[in-house]
Amino acid sequence: MLFPLLFFFLLGCLTSWLVIHLCLLSGMGLGSDADSQHHHTHTGVIPRVGGLGMVMGFALTYLLCFIYLDDQDNKSLIHYGIFVGAAASFLLGFIDDFHPLGAKVKLFAQIIIGVMAYQFGLSIELVAIPFTDVVIQFGFFSMWLTVIWIVAIMNLINLIDGLDGLAGGIGLLLMGLLAFLAFESGVAISFVLALGMVGAIFGFLFHNFPPAKVYMGDSGAYLIGFVIAALSLINSEKGTILAALIAPVMALALPIADVAFAMLRRGINGLPIFRPDQGHIHHRLRRAGLSRRKTVLLLYGVSLFALLGGLLAFAYQGRFLPIFFGFAFVIILLTLRGQNITTGLIRQLVTDSFQTREDTHNALYLRDWFIAEAERADRANHLWADFSFVLKKIGFCRAELTIGGEERSFYSPDLPHEDLSLLWSEVHQISEDTSLLLHAEKDRLSEIQFGIMSDLAAEAWSKASARWKEINKKILSFDPEVREASDCQQQ
């Protein structure tokens, strides 16, 4: 038994590592990440081809299932659905990595993948309530619950992919949990595929653990997410479906909580709930002074603790879950104790949120206007003039923009801008040669408002300058002329 286990693990690991290594040697994917994007935590060119190695490791493991498993076991349509859905998920993400698709297009495609998986037999048909004889049949709602489950897990893995090694490590832990659940339930194909994916992700992490040489991209995130969702449903066929679904959900407690708080935070502040930002837990730990490696290892530890809860949910019919939840609640209380949270603070936050939402909506309109104006700026210096107007309207009293060692600045003479003790200040490293320093009065903007306005301002310049370079086919620097207009209308 030990040899087949090692074989499928090593097969996925070596295949994934080798494919990614060959991609790096050939320079594949370098163009997809050439331009720095706002909210990315890295600088430089890092290809997003890690998903290619993982899908090859998964595909090879799947093909060998037909040799290792019983012939009758391989004739189930549901098993073909796993591979078809995984391949479609990878392809969707791979296209998006190199030619970005809109959020609506990706969501529609994910729904199609979920419906297709349901037609192959992957479904949530019923739930048996533990400790009772109650069984809930979902009937008509079965397909929609299945689609929501698959789409949610796919996007959850993608949303936590914000730090070197984070999404891959959490995916590795989840696949290990699914392998254990499949072994306990006696589901051979789920056990083998989970082992293969453990190896494939492990091979990817050789290239992705801080400092990363490659990223999994949307292709790898969607692949891992779909396989987690599909294998969870497969495991439930021969066990208690509620336990088989709750176990991976509990193991994903950290990313679920992080994403939920992020959406709540954005909603309170008037930002689009799916807009990326740098308020996730790994961003906060980095700002607290932890290195990338220590941040990832700390979050691995939290995920391992949550994974223990998942195992307790599956084993012993959940008898030890109350002890686990009690211990987790104590940890949360101890964490909140150091945050100095009071009723007065909560009341002030609610009051400030109304003004913050209004200011945020105004800043979003100005951001979109400025990005559109980038298409009409005849000189990069004029782009800075438009940007200065936006910064003043948002509420900044002083700013310095540096591109390639050359600096442009502005300040409002009727506002205090020299006494830094009266100002909020933040530096944004937009790219390797571009930085933006912003200042605003503490009497005018709260710390939360300044953080939001500062982030929107940096995003506005990042996207506008990228659009300017795309149109004019030049590297952005101060005072370069754009391409000569071909006609009067264009000018």
N, C-alpha and C positions, 0 to 999 in steps of 0.2 A: 504493500500500500504506500510506503514511504517514497519509493522510486517514482511512481506516477505523479505524486504530489510535487516532488522536486522537478520532475520533467516539465510539467505544464507551467510551473512558476518560472523556471529558467528559460523556457522557450519564449514566453511573453517578454521577459526581461531583456534577453539578448537581442531579440528581434527589434524591440522598441529602441534600445540603446544604439544598435547598429544603423537603423534607418535614420534616426536623428543625427548621428555622427556623420553619415554620408551627406545628409542635407546641409549640415554646417560646412563640410569640406567643399561642397559644390557652390556654396553661397546662396542657396535657395531661400527665398523668403526675405532677403535683406531689403528689397524695395518696399515690402508691405509695412515696414515700421521705420522707414527712413526719416519721416517727419515727426518731430516730437508732438505728442497730443496732450492737451490739458487734462489734469488729474492723473496722468501716469506718474508712477513713483520712480521711474528709471530715466536715465539719460543715455544717449547713444543709440546705436542700431542693434536691436535684438530681434531676430526673426521669430515669427509665430507659427512654427511648423511642428511643434511638439505633438500635436494631435495626430499627425501623419504616422509617427512612430508607434503611438498607442493603438491606432486602428489596425496597423499591420500586425502587431502582436496579438490583438484580439481576433482578427480574421484567421490567422494561422491556428490559434487555439480552437476556434470554432470548427474549422475544417477537420482537425484531428479528432474532434469529438465523434465523428462518424466511424473512426477506427477504434477508439477506446471504449465507446458506449455500446450497449446492446442494439442490434439492428431495429427492433421494434420501437425502441425509445427515440430513434432518430426520424420516425415517420410522422411525428406530431407536427401539425401546422404551426402550433404556437412557437416551436423552436426555430422555425424559419423566420417567424415574425421578429424574434430577437435580433437576428442578423440584419434583416432588411431595415428595421427601425434604427439600429445602431449605424448602419451605413448611411442612411438618409440624414440622420442627425449630424454625423461627421461632415457630410457633403454640404449641408446647409451652413455650418460654421466655417468650413474651409472657403466657401465662396465669399462669405462675409468678411473673412480675414483679409482677403486680397482686393475685393470690390465691395465695400460696405453697403449693406442693405438697410432699408429703413426698419424701424422698430415694428411697424404694423405688418410689413412683409414677413419679417422673421416670426412674429407671433402667429400669423396665418399659417405659415409653413409648419410651425411646431404643432398647431392644432391638427393639421392634416396628418402629420406623423403619429399623433396620439390616436386619431380615428383609425388610421391604418393598423396600428398595433392592436386596437380593440377588435378589428375585423379578423385579425390573425388569432385571436383567442386570449390575449392579455387583457384581463378585466377584473374589476372589483364587483363581484356579483352579490356577495352577502358578507355579513359580519356576525360572528358568534361572540356574544358578550361573556367574558370570563366569569367564573363562579356562578353562572346561571345557565339555564337551558334556552335562553332567548336567542333567536337567530333573526337578524334583520335582512330582508330581501330588498334590494335596491331597484330591481326591475328596469323601468324606463330610464332612471337616472344613472344606471350602471355605466353607460358609455361616457357620460359627461364627467362623472367622478374619476373614471380612468384617465380621460384626457387631461383633466385638471391636475391629477397626480403626476403624470408624465411631464407636462409642460412646466409645472412648478419646480420639480426636482432639476430639470434641465437648466432652468434659469437661475435657480439657487446656486448651483455649482459655478455658473458663469459670473454671478454677482460677487462671489467671494474671491475671485481670481484677481486680487489686487496687490499681491506681494509675492516675491519669489518663494516658491515651494509651498505656499499656503493651500491653494486649491488642490494641488497634487497630493499633498500629505493627508488632507482630510478625505480626499477620494480614496487614497490607499487604505485608511482606517475603515472606511465604509465597506470597501470591497472585502477586507479581511473579516468584518462582521458578517457580511452576506455569505461568505464561504462557510463560516461556522454554522450559520442558520441553515444553510442548504445541507450541510453534513448531518446536522441533527434531525432535519426533516426527511433525509434520504432522497433529495432531489439531485440526481447525478449531474445533469447538464448544467444546472445552476452552480453546483460546486466547482465543476471543471472550468466554466467560463469565469467565475469569480477569481479562481486561482490564476488564470491566464491574465486577467486584468490587473490583479495585484502585481504580477511580474512586469506587465507593460508599463504601469505607472511607476514602479520602482526603477525601471530602466530610464524613464523620462526624468525622474528626480535626480539622476546622476548629472544631468545637464541643466536642471532647473533650480537645484538647491542653492541658496545665496552664496556667492553672486551668480545670478542666472546667465547662462549662455543662450538659452532658448526659452520661449514661452509656449504653453499649450494652445493659446488662442481660443477663439470660440469653437473651433472644430474639436479640440480636446475636451473642453468644458461640456459641450452638448453631448459628446460621446459618453463621457463618464456619467453625466446626469441621466441619460436614457438607460444605460446599462443598470445603474442603481435602481431606477424605477421599475424596469422590466424584471430584473432578478428578484426584487421584493415581491412582485406579483406571482412569479413562478414559485417561490418558496411557500406562498400562502396556499397553493393548491393542495399541499399534503400536510398542512398544519393549521393552526388557528390564524385566520387572515388578519385579525386585529393585532395580534402580537407580532406577526411578520411585517406589518406596516408601521406599527408604533416603534419597533426597535430601531430601524434606520432614521425615523423622524427624531427620536431622542438622541441618537448619535450625531444628528445634524443640529442639535440645540444651539450651538454657538453661532453658526451662520444664519439660522432662522431668526434668532434674537437680534443679531446684528442688522440684518436686512429689515426686520420689522421696526426697530428703533430708527433706522435711517429713513424709512418711508414716513414714520410719524414726525421725525424732526423736519423733514422737507415740507410736509403738509402744514405744520405749525408756522414755518417761516415763509410760506407762500411760494415755495419752489416746486417744480414738477417732481412728483414722487419717484419717478424712475431716472431722474437726472443724477449722473455720477457726481460724487463729491469726495472730499478728503476728511470726512467725519467718521469713517468706519473705525472699528476698534483697533485694527492694525495700524491705521494712521495715527490714532491717539497714542498708542504705545511708542511709535517711532518718535513722535514729538516729545514724549516724556523722557527720551534719551536712550531708549533701547536700540540696539543694532538690529539690522534685518534678521540676522541669524537668531538672536535671542528672542525677538518678537515671534518668529515662526515657531521656535521650540516651545515657548510659553503657550501659544495657542494650540499646539499639538497636545500639550499636557491637559488643557481644558477639554479638548475634544476626546481625549482618552477617558477622562472622567465621565463625560456624557455618554461615551460608548459603553462604559460599564453599566450605566442606567439602561441602555438598550438591551444589553444581555440579560439584566434582571427582569426586564419586561417580558422577555421571551422564555427564560428559564424559570422553573419552580412556580409557574403560573402567576408570576408577579408578586409572590409573597413578600419579597424583600424590597419592593418598590417604595413603600412608605418610609423605610429607613433611609433610602437614597434621597427621596424628596426632602426629608427633614434635614439631612446633612447639607443638601444644596441650598435650602432656604437659609440655614445658618450662615453659609458662605456669602450669600447675597446680602444679608443684613450687615455682616461685618464689612463688606465692600461699601455699602451705602453709608455706613457710619462715618467713614472718612471723607464723604463728599460734602458734609456740612449743609445738608438739605433741610430747609425749614419751611413752614407754611407761608411765611412772609416772602421767601424767595420764590415759591411756587406762584403766589398771587402776583408778584411782580413780573414773572415770566409770562403769565397769561395776559396781563395788561400790555406788556411790550409787544406781544405777538401780533396784535392788531395793527400797530404802527409798522412793525417789521414786514408784515405781509404787504401793506400798501407800498412801502419803499422798495420791496423786492420786485413787485410787479412793474413798477416804474423802471427799475434797473434792467429788467429783462427786455422791456420794450427798447430801451436805449442800446442794449447789447445787440439786439437783432438789427436795429437801424445801422449801427456802426459796421456790422459785418456786411450788410448790403452796400454801404457806402464804399467799402474796400474795392468793389468792382469798378467804381468811378474815379478813384483817386489817381490823378495823373503823375504824382510823385509820392514817394514814401514819406517825405517830409510833410506833405499835406495830410497823409494818413494820421500822422502824429497830431496834427492840428485838430482833426476831427476827434481823435481820442481824448485830447485835452478837454474839449467841450463836454464829452461824455463824463469824464472824471469829475469835472466841476458840478455837473448836474446831479451826479450820484451822491456827492457830498464830500469829496476829497479836497483838502486844502493845499496839498503839495504832492508831487510825484516826480520820479526820475526813471527814465527808460534808457537802458544801455544795450546797444547792438554792436557787437564786434569791437568793443573798446570805446566807441563813440557814444556820447550821452546827450539826451534832450531832457529838459525839465520844465516844470511850471510851478507857480505858487500863486495863491490868491492874496494880493497885498492887503485886503481888508480883513483877513483872518489871521490868527496866530499860526505861524508855521515854523518858527525857529526854536521855541522852547519845547523840546521833545517830551518833557514830563507832562505836557498838556495834550499830547497826541498819541493816538494808536499808530503803530507802525508795523509793516509786514513786507517781506521781500518774497517775490515769486520768481523762481528760476524757470523761465518759460522754455528755454532750450539751452544748448551748450554755450551759445554766445549771446543770449538775450536774457536780461533780468529786468524786473519791474519792482521799484520801491514805492510804496504808497503810504500816505499819512492822512489822518483825519482827526478832527477835534473830538476829545472825549466827551465834551459837553453836548456835541451834536449827535453822535452815534454811540450806542452801547457797544460793548465788546462783541456781543453776538451779531449785531447789525453790521459792525465793521468787518467781521469775518466773512459774512455773506457778501457784502458789497465788494470787498477785496477780491474774493474768489471769482465773482461775476466779471469784474474788471479785467482780471488776468485771463479769464476764458475768452472775453471779447477780443483782446489783442491777439491771443493765440490763434483763434479761428479766423480773424480778419487778415492777419499776416499770412496765414496758410492760403487763404483764398486769393490774396494779392499775388503771391508767388505762383499759384496755379494758373492765373489768368495771364500774367506778364512774363512767365518763364524766366524769372530772374531771382537771384538770391536777394532777399530784402536787406537793404541798408539805407541809411539816410541819404536823401537827395538823388537816387538813381532815377532816370527817366524811364517811363514805360514804353512799350512798343508804339511806334507811330500809328495814329488812327488811319484806317484805310479809306474812310469817307467822313463827310460832315456829320452825318447822323450818329456815327460811332463816337466822334469827338464830343 
